[in-house]
Amino acid sequence: MADLEKAIGFPLLLRLGGKAQPKPEADEFFPEVERMFYGFDRLALVAEQIRDLRRAAFRIASMSMVSFEIVP
């Protein structure tokens, strides 16, 4: 946590007597961190779908005159 606070340039926790309490800055920062983790979860899901061949696109190009009879 100390490394994160150093990287972002402000403290997130108020440390008093061996206890830590979130500061208002932490309350504001947390939703962004949560969105980032959602993004990681989403990337893992997409990678799994690609690996298991459950995510694919199938495209067909045809002339309009055959698209109503042959393609369907």
N, C-alpha and C positions, 0 to 999 in steps of 0.2 A: 504494500500500500504506500509505503514511503517513497518507493521508486516512481509510482504513478503520480503521486503528489509533486514530486520533483520535476517530472516530465511536463506536467500541465501548468506548473508554476503557482499553485495555490493549495492550501490544505483542505482536505475533505472531511477530516475528523477532528473533533475537539477531544484531546486526550487529557483526562483528569484522574489522577490517582489509580492508574492501572486500568481504567475504563475508557472506552472510546464511544463518542456520541457523534452521529452525523451532523455536519454543519449544513446551513441552508444551501451552500454551494453543492454539497453532495446530493441533496434532494433534487436540485436542478440538473445535475450531471447524470444521475442514475437512469432516467428514461432514454437518454442517448446511448448509454452503455447497453441497456436492455435491447434497443433496436439493433445494435451491432451484433449481439448474440443471436437475435432472430435471423439476421442476415447469414451468419455462419450456419445456423440450422438449415436454412433454406438452401445454401450451397451444398451441404451434405445430402439433402433430399434430392436435389437435381443430379448430383453425381451418382447417387444410388440408382435413380431412375435410368440414367444413361447406361450404367454398368449392367443393369438387369434388362436392358432393351425394352423398357416401359415408357420411354420418352422418345418419340420419333415423329417425323413429319412425312407425309406421303402426298406428293403433288403430281397432278396430271395436267398436261397442256394439250389442248385439242382445238380443232377448228369448230366454230360454232355450229356448223351444219351436222356434225357427228356427235356433238356433246349431248344432244337430247335423246339419242337412240343407242349409240354404241357404248358410250362411257358409263351410263348407269348400269 
